[in-house]
Amino acid sequence: MKPTEERVRQLPQLARLLMLLTAAVVLVVAVVLTQLYGPAPAAPEVVANEATDGPPPPGSYRRPATPAPDTALIPRTAAGRQIRYGRDLIANTAQYLGPAGSVAHLTNGMNCQNCHLQAGTQGFANNYLAVAATYPKLRARSGQVEGIEKRVNDCLERSLNGQPLADSSREMRAMVAYIKWVGQGIPKGKKVYGTGFVKLAYLDRATDPVIGKAVYAGKCQSCHGPEGQGQPLADGRGYQYPPLWGPHSYNDGAGLFRVTNFARYVKAAMPYGATFDHPQLTNKQAWDVAAFVNSQPRPHPASTHDWPDISKKPVDHPFGPYADAFSVQQHKYGPWQPIEDAHPGKSN
């Protein structure tokens, strides 16, 4: 057989091989193009559970808060003894001023430290660092210039649902001395990182006490009790965990009765062990549990002299009258952004 005839007989086999190679290349190209440009596989549906989600991803509060001075540096002098007594009064208020107090029976059995954590030194947990640098100051709630003594008595009367101390009393002088010691070295009028409350964006809806009840059951009930009654100490003089509503809790004139204050507080400090830079609640959980707790019954003292200029009321103040047409319900539970938008320059 001639060589030319042999090559002619091999042509069909070569053609088939070429077709197989072409098909394989086309298949590979198709697979690659599908992976690059084709529709993504459907992700499994995730149903958000606002009551139990968490912990949230790390927030934006990464820097350490301004630290309080070391208590070991309190001087061993008469002035130092007064400062230490003031700190003890803040940490163990009920032992001295509670229903079975050794000095007087003025308060509901809670301690100042129940709201001002670590004797008023924990960052974004109602700490005292800026108090001495801020007071005296004009407060819109009273319409008057107030000193530290008035601010302390406001807490005794509202947060501890009790009676005020005389400005000249040993206990008042000691608490003021401690608060001034905590704020030593902070220039007058200076803003201190870690005081006040964390920033927390408003929800685009009203806060929801129903969701908040589920958040409370999952995140708060183990310490504060199913009925918000708290856990008393064994000696009956104070609480390991304070009551959050009912006759022995803060009254509705307290700052934490405002939902925005409570939400910002628990976001940075609750449940136990949380801090502003390591929160345990999502933003929604903080808002909704605040709505639930502050929808529960509590003492209602007369506060007819609060906010003499009603236009100065915060957007979430839960009692009328108001200088706008928004309802009491919306002022208390939100949404608050429309209220702020109706009052340019006014915030919470």
Phi, psi and omega in degrees: 000137181285149180305324182295319180295323179297318180295323179296320180293334180277348184300315179300322179294318178297320180297316179297318179297319179295321179294321178295317178297319180297317180296320179296317179297316179300319180296316179298315179298320180297317179297316180297315180296322179296319179293324182282318191238355182283171180296140179290148178297142182295129179282148177298139182293131179248120180264117182291135176243099186294341182279329188241352179302150176138170355289160181286163174295158180307138183273196184268354182273086186259335182283152174291144175291158177303124184283149173280158178296155180286126181297340177294344181268000175297128187294151178271065182225179177299320177296321178295321178297322178295318179297317179295321177296320177298318178296319179295323177296322179292316185284328187228049185306317185297328180297331182257322190236003183280189182303331176241033185293151182280343181255313181200166180245084189244336191237179188273001181102353173278164176253151174306323183293343177297332177250328178258086193296150181052049180054038175080026183241350183284136183299134179056028177233051179063040184281164191263003191304325185264001186297309183296329180280346186258324184260149001291150176205159177281124179247129183294332182298319179261341185074017184228162172280127184240145173262182181299323181301316179295322179294319177297314181294327174302317179293318179298320184280330187255298183291326178257008175044048186232210182245154183282160171266150172293140181302330184272358184293155179301320183292318178295316181298324181289317179295320178296320179298318179295315181298320178292323179295318179301323183266016182299142176082355178270119184300149180303128177081000182282137174279135184245128181291124180111351176267169183071213181240157176294155174285138181216113183298140177299150168287157175270016177218174173289149173295152190237106179297334180292312174297320181299328178297320178291322176299315180301314182298323183274332190243338192236331190299327184297333178260316188266357174089152182295335178252020178068020189275352180075183178235107179293154172291159184299327182276000178074009181248075180115183185232139168289317173231126190284157173290141182259347170204180184092181189293344183254012181257184178294150181271176186279012169261357182284154180298326181286354174286342173285127186301321181294322177294315181296317181298316181292327179293309183291331177301322185266348191222353185227154354297177185308130181102343178288151173225170184298330181263356174223069182288159178245349180251145168287167178300315181298319178298318180298315180297313187287323178291328176297319178296319180295308183301318183274009169260359181270158183292147179199170180301147182231089179281161174291131179222047186292344183263001179289143175052063178301331173257101187295341178290347180267358180298141174297159184297337183254016179297127192275005181230135175279182003282164181237163177266029177209180184259008179287150186284161173301319180302314182288324177298323183281313190252352183086183002292142187263341182301318177300327179291316177298318181297332180280350180232077182308132179088350180261132177228189182257000000 
